[in-house]
Amino acid sequence: MRSYGVIGVAIGIVMGNAVAKVITGIVEGLIMPIIEVILPGPKWQDALLHLGRVNIKVGLIIAAFVDFFAIAIVVFFMFKYILKVDEPK
């Protein structure tokens, strides 16, 4: 495995941020509308859990978890591929 140093870390951060934006767009524009059709009820992202005077936005939390897991899967497979390509032969 090569040592890429600070430039490699900076490129990784920039690319990670860009990939996160793309995945967030895919989740919000494609996956969430499909889930909205499958799940009953109006606009499930607006679902609230009422605990006394506190309203917890459960729909936003679920959407954030879906977004996180989608990004985690993409990053996992990207790094798995990069490490496989970078192996000494």
C-alpha positions in Angstrom: 0.0 0.0 0.0 1.4 3.4 -0.9 1.6 6.4 1.3 -0.3 9.2 -0.3 0.2 11.8 2.4 -1.7 15.0 2.9 -2.7 15.4 -0.8 -4.3 12.0 -0.8 -6.3 12.8 2.4 -7.4 16.2 0.9 -8.5 14.5 -2.3 -10.3 11.8 -0.3 -12.2 14.4 1.7 -13.3 16.4 -1.4 -14.3 13.2 -3.2 -16.1 11.9 -0.2 -18.1 15.1 0.1 -19.0 15.0 -3.6 -20.1 11.3 -3.4 -22.2 12.1 -0.3 -24.0 14.9 -2.2 -24.7 12.6 -5.1 -25.9 9.8 -2.9 -28.1 12.2 -0.9 -29.6 13.4 -4.2 -30.3 9.8 -5.3 -31.9 9.0 -1.9 -34.1 12.1 -1.9 -35.0 12.0 -5.5 -35.3 8.3 -6.2 -35.4 6.0 -3.1 -37.6 8.2 -0.8 -40.3 8.7 -3.4 -40.4 4.9 -4.0 -40.7 4.3 -0.2 -43.4 7.0 0.0 -45.5 5.1 -2.6 -45.0 1.8 -0.8 -45.7 3.0 2.7 -49.3 4.1 3.5 -50.3 7.6 4.7 -49.6 11.1 3.6 -45.9 12.2 3.4 -44.3 9.8 5.8 -41.2 12.1 6.1 -43.4 14.4 8.1 -44.3 11.7 10.7 -44.1 12.9 14.3 -43.9 11.2 17.6 -45.6 13.2 20.3 -44.1 12.9 23.8 -45.9 15.4 25.9 -45.0 18.9 24.6 -42.1 17.5 22.5 -42.5 16.5 18.9 -39.9 14.1 17.5 -39.6 14.1 13.7 -39.3 10.4 13.2 -39.7 10.7 9.4 -36.6 12.9 9.1 -34.6 10.5 11.3 -35.5 7.5 9.1 -34.6 9.5 6.0 -31.2 10.4 7.5 -30.5 6.7 8.4 -31.4 5.6 4.8 -29.1 8.4 3.5 -26.3 7.3 5.9 -26.5 3.6 5.0 -26.5 4.4 1.2 -23.4 6.5 1.6 -21.7 3.9 3.8 -22.4 1.1 1.3 -21.0 3.2 -1.6 -17.9 4.2 0.4 -17.3 0.7 1.5 -17.3 -0.8 -2.0 -15.2 2.1 -3.4 -12.5 1.6 -0.8 -12.7 -2.2 -1.2 -12.1 -1.7 -4.9 -9.3 0.8 -4.4 -7.5 -1.5 -1.9 -7.8 -4.4 -4.3 -6.4 -2.4 -7.2 -3.5 -1.0 -5.0 -2.4 -4.5 -3.9 1.2 -5.4 -4.8 1.3 -8.1 -7.4 
